[in-house]
Amino acid sequence: MHERILLPYDGSEGAGEMLHHASEVAHWFDATIQLLYVADTTRDSVTVVEGDTIDMLEQKGETVVSDAAQTLNTLGVTYDTDVVQGNPAATIVEYAKRYDQDLIMMPTHAREGLSRYLIGSVSEKVVRLSSIPVLTIRVQSDEPIIFPYENILVPTDGSTAAMHAAKHVFSAAASLDATVHVISVADTAGFSPHVRSTTSGRDTKQAASDAVETAISEAETRGVIDTVRHVTQGTPVREILDYIESNNIHAVGMGTTGRRGTDRILLGSVAEKVVRSAPVPVMTVADSTEHGD
């Protein structure tokens, strides 16, 4: 299901860890990695050497992808390379769609030295803009990236968009023979203690429970054998992050839209905050109807 993986790459130490993880994913799904270096046109990189006009960033890109190609040769991964010019986030999204990539892999929080265009804000823009699933990874020096993922967390709010994302994640989880944990958070954080105990509070929790059961049924239909249900109340981001830490979660999969039609991000800004803060890889999947696909 992930036959073509787009990996924006700049050759730094953090990006190197992404390269190795992308190789693991590519091996598992028998995929081809498309290495992409974006020469950032928002920066002044053109110079003249002995009368010839040279784009220094484009030259650097050629060197970077050539070095990465040697690593991928060693790892036995099928790959292609490309160097293009453009505004990084928009270029990555457009490239993925134009060349029918199935998955984009990007770091979010990186070690010192990782190029500006691959640090959080650009990755988050790609998450918001992309109609193609994006796997973001917070690269940390003291935390290895575990693969294959054995425990995958899927947050849901019961929306059509959330279920669209969940179906994609469930298919991947079945391929990985992973245990799927489905969580729905009854967001009562803004309610007064009195309201939380009234019918409104109970209805909210019942809706969360229904969302989990619907998702679990879909997971089983798609071949997931082991499932775990979790319904709780509180602040969605906090509950999701706490669950990751408490249950040995290796990856998260979620949608970028939810019940609030005016809000691009699932359950408000939950997906964006999880991408930024989760200590494990996060796959975000956009609602295809939103992008006109």
C-alpha positions as CSV (number, residue, x, y, z in Angstrom):
1,M,0.0,0.0,0.0
2,H,3.0,2.2,0.3
3,E,4.8,1.5,-3.0
4,R,6.3,5.0,-3.4
5,I,7.7,6.9,-0.4
6,L,8.7,10.6,-0.8
7,L,11.6,11.5,1.5
8,P,12.5,15.2,1.6
9,Y,16.2,15.0,2.6
10,D,19.0,17.5,3.4
11,G,21.8,15.2,4.6
12,S,22.1,16.3,8.2
13,E,22.5,13.9,11.1
14,G,18.8,14.0,11.9
15,A,17.8,13.5,8.3
16,G,20.2,10.5,8.2
17,E,18.1,8.8,10.9
18,M,15.0,9.5,8.8
19,L,16.8,7.9,5.9
20,H,17.4,4.7,7.8
21,H,13.9,4.6,9.1
22,A,12.5,5.2,5.6
23,S,14.6,2.3,4.4
24,E,13.1,0.0,7.1
25,V,9.6,1.0,6.0
26,A,10.5,0.6,2.3
27,H,11.9,-2.9,2.9
28,W,8.7,-3.9,4.7
29,F,6.3,-2.6,2.1
30,D,8.6,-3.4,-0.9
31,A,8.6,0.3,-1.8
32,T,10.7,2.7,-3.7
33,I,12.1,5.8,-1.9
34,Q,12.0,9.1,-3.8
35,L,14.8,11.2,-2.3
36,L,14.0,14.9,-2.8
37,Y,16.2,17.9,-2.1
38,V,14.4,21.3,-2.4
39,A,16.6,24.2,-3.2
40,D,14.8,26.9,-1.3
41,T,13.9,29.7,-3.6
42,T,13.0,31.9,-0.7
43,R,16.8,32.1,0.1
44,D,19.5,33.9,-1.9
45,S,21.7,31.1,-3.2
46,V,22.8,32.2,-6.6
47,T,26.4,33.3,-7.2
48,V,28.7,33.8,-10.1
49,V,31.9,31.8,-10.4
50,E,34.3,32.5,-13.2
51,G,31.5,34.1,-15.2
52,D,29.1,31.2,-14.7
53,T,25.9,31.6,-12.7
54,I,25.6,28.9,-10.1
55,D,22.9,28.0,-7.6
56,M,24.9,26.9,-4.6
57,L,21.9,25.2,-2.9
58,E,21.1,23.2,-6.0
59,Q,24.7,22.1,-6.2
60,K,24.6,21.2,-2.5
61,G,21.5,19.2,-3.2
62,E,23.1,17.1,-5.9
63,T,25.9,16.2,-3.5
64,V,23.5,15.4,-0.7
65,V,21.3,13.1,-2.7
66,S,24.3,11.4,-4.2
67,D,25.7,10.6,-0.7
68,A,22.2,9.4,0.4
69,A,22.1,7.2,-2.7
70,Q,25.3,5.4,-1.6
71,T,23.7,4.7,1.8
72,L,20.5,3.3,0.1
73,N,22.7,1.1,-2.1
74,T,24.3,-0.3,1.0
75,L,20.9,-0.9,2.6
76,G,19.6,-2.6,-0.5
77,V,16.7,-0.2,-1.1
78,T,15.2,0.8,-4.5
79,Y,15.3,4.5,-4.9
80,D,15.3,7.5,-7.2
81,T,16.7,11.0,-6.6
82,D,15.7,14.5,-7.6
83,V,16.7,18.1,-6.9
84,V,14.2,20.8,-7.5
85,Q,13.8,24.5,-6.8
86,G,10.8,26.0,-5.0
87,N,9.2,27.0,-1.7
88,P,9.8,23.9,0.4
89,A,6.4,23.0,1.9
90,A,4.4,23.8,-1.2
91,T,7.0,22.1,-3.5
92,I,7.0,18.9,-1.4
93,V,3.2,18.7,-1.5
94,E,3.0,19.4,-5.2
95,Y,5.8,16.9,-6.0
96,A,4.1,14.1,-4.0
97,K,0.8,14.6,-5.9
98,R,2.4,15.1,-9.3
99,Y,4.5,11.9,-9.1
100,D,1.8,9.7,-7.4
101,Q,3.7,9.2,-4.1
102,D,1.9,7.1,-1.5
103,L,3.5,8.4,1.6
104,I,5.6,11.4,2.6
105,M,8.1,11.0,5.5
106,M,9.4,14.0,7.3
107,P,11.1,14.9,10.7
108,T,9.3,17.4,12.9
109,H,11.7,18.3,15.8
110,A,15.3,17.7,14.7
111,R,18.8,17.9,16.1
112,E,20.7,21.1,15.8
113,G,22.0,21.5,12.3
114,L,19.0,20.2,10.4
115,S,18.1,22.6,7.6
116,R,15.4,25.2,8.3
117,Y,13.1,23.8,5.7
118,L,12.8,20.5,7.4
119,I,12.2,21.8,10.9
120,G,8.7,21.6,12.5
121,S,6.9,24.5,10.9
122,V,7.4,23.2,7.3
123,S,6.5,19.7,8.3
124,E,3.3,21.0,9.8
125,K,2.5,22.9,6.7
126,V,3.0,19.8,4.7
127,V,0.6,18.0,7.1
128,R,-2.0,20.7,6.6
129,L,-1.7,20.9,2.8
130,S,-1.1,17.3,1.7
131,S,-3.8,15.1,0.3
132,I,-1.3,12.2,0.6
133,P,-0.6,10.6,4.0
134,V,2.3,12.1,5.9
135,L,4.5,10.2,8.4
136,T,6.2,12.7,10.7
137,I,8.9,11.7,13.1
138,R,10.3,13.7,16.0
139,V,14.0,12.7,15.8
140,Q,15.6,12.5,19.2
141,S,19.1,11.4,20.0
142,D,18.1,9.4,23.1
143,E,15.0,7.6,21.6
144,P,15.4,4.9,18.9
145,I,12.6,4.7,16.3
146,I,11.1,1.2,16.8
147,F,10.0,-0.6,13.6
148,P,8.0,-2.6,12.8
149,Y,5.4,-0.8,14.9
150,E,3.9,-3.3,17.3
151,N,1.3,-0.9,19.0
152,I,-0.4,1.7,16.9
153,L,-2.8,4.3,18.5
154,V,-5.7,5.6,16.4
155,P,-7.6,8.6,17.9
156,T,-11.1,9.1,16.6
157,D,-14.0,11.5,17.1
158,G,-16.5,9.5,15.1
159,S,-16.4,11.8,12.1
160,T,-16.4,10.7,8.5
161,A,-12.9,12.2,8.1
162,A,-11.6,10.4,11.1
163,M,-12.9,7.1,9.8
164,H,-11.3,7.8,6.4
165,A,-8.0,8.2,8.1
166,A,-8.5,5.2,10.4
167,K,-9.2,2.9,7.4
168,H,-5.8,3.8,5.9
169,V,-4.1,3.2,9.2
170,F,-5.9,-0.1,9.9
171,S,-4.7,-1.5,6.5
172,A,-1.1,-0.6,7.4
173,A,-1.5,-2.0,10.9
174,A,-2.8,-5.3,9.5
175,S,0.3,-5.5,7.2
176,L,2.5,-5.0,10.2
177,D,0.5,-7.4,12.3
178,A,0.3,-4.7,14.9
179,T,-2.1,-4.2,17.9
180,V,-4.4,-1.3,17.3
181,H,-5.4,0.9,20.2
182,V,-8.5,3.0,19.4
183,I,-9.0,6.0,21.7
184,S,-11.8,8.6,21.8
185,V,-11.7,11.5,24.2
186,A,-14.9,13.1,25.4
187,D,-13.7,16.7,25.4
188,T,-15.4,18.0,28.5
189,A,-12.4,20.1,29.6
190,G,-14.3,23.3,28.9
191,F,-17.4,22.3,30.9
192,S,-18.0,23.2,34.5
193,P,-17.9,20.3,37.0
194,H,-21.8,20.5,37.2
195,V,-22.2,20.2,33.4
196,R,-19.8,17.2,33.2
197,S,-22.1,15.2,35.4
198,T,-25.3,16.1,33.5
199,T,-26.9,14.6,30.4
200,S,-24.5,16.6,28.2
201,G,-21.5,15.0,29.7
202,R,-23.0,11.5,29.5
203,D,-24.0,12.1,25.9
204,T,-20.5,13.2,25.0
205,K,-18.9,10.1,26.5
206,Q,-21.5,7.9,24.8
207,A,-20.6,9.5,21.5
208,A,-16.9,8.8,22.2
209,S,-17.7,5.2,23.0
210,D,-19.8,4.7,19.8
211,A,-16.9,6.2,17.8
212,V,-14.5,3.6,19.3
213,E,-16.8,0.7,18.6
214,T,-17.4,1.8,15.0
215,A,-13.6,2.1,14.5
216,I,-12.9,-1.3,16.1
217,S,-15.4,-3.0,13.8
218,E,-13.7,-1.4,10.8
219,A,-10.2,-2.5,12.0
220,E,-11.4,-6.1,12.4
221,T,-12.9,-5.9,8.9
222,R,-9.5,-4.8,7.5
223,G,-7.7,-7.8,9.1
224,V,-6.5,-6.3,12.4
225,I,-6.5,-9.2,14.9
226,D,-5.5,-7.5,18.2
227,T,-7.5,-4.4,19.3
228,V,-7.7,-2.3,22.5
229,R,-10.5,0.1,23.3
230,H,-10.1,3.3,25.4
231,V,-12.7,5.9,26.1
232,T,-11.9,8.7,28.4
233,Q,-12.8,12.3,29.3
234,G,-10.5,15.3,29.4
235,T,-8.3,17.3,27.1
236,P,-7.7,15.3,23.9
237,V,-4.0,16.2,23.3
238,R,-3.1,15.5,26.9
239,E,-5.0,12.2,27.0
240,I,-3.5,11.0,23.7
241,L,0.1,11.8,24.8
242,D,-0.5,10.2,28.2
243,Y,-1.8,7.1,26.5
244,I,1.3,6.9,24.3
245,E,3.6,7.0,27.3
246,S,1.6,4.6,29.4
247,N,0.9,1.9,26.8
248,N,4.2,1.4,24.8
249,I,2.8,3.0,21.7
250,H,5.1,2.9,18.7
251,A,3.1,5.0,16.2
252,V,0.0,7.1,16.0
253,G,-2.4,7.4,13.0
254,M,-5.0,10.0,12.7
255,G,-6.9,12.4,10.5
256,T,-6.4,16.1,9.9
257,T,-10.0,17.0,9.9
258,G,-12.9,16.2,12.2
259,R,-16.3,17.2,13.3
260,R,-15.7,20.9,13.2
261,G,-16.0,21.8,9.6
262,T,-14.4,25.2,10.0
263,D,-11.4,23.7,11.6
264,R,-8.8,21.9,9.4
265,I,-7.4,19.9,12.3
266,L,-9.0,16.9,13.9
267,L,-10.8,17.9,17.2
268,G,-9.6,21.5,16.8
269,S,-5.8,21.6,16.7
270,V,-5.3,18.1,18.1
271,A,-3.5,16.5,15.1
272,E,-1.2,19.4,14.8
273,K,-0.3,19.4,18.4
274,V,0.2,15.6,18.4
275,V,2.5,15.9,15.4
276,R,4.5,18.5,17.2
277,S,4.7,16.7,20.6
278,A,4.4,12.9,20.2
279,P,7.6,11.0,21.0
280,V,6.7,8.4,18.3
281,P,6.0,8.6,14.5
282,V,2.6,10.1,13.6
283,M,0.8,9.3,10.4
284,T,-1.7,12.0,9.4
285,V,-4.3,11.3,6.7
286,A,-6.3,14.0,5.1
287,D,-10.0,13.6,4.1
288,S,-9.8,13.0,0.3
289,T,-13.0,15.0,-0.4
290,E,-11.4,18.1,1.1
291,H,-8.7,18.1,-1.5
292,G,-11.0,17.2,-4.3
293,D,-9.5,13.8,-4.8
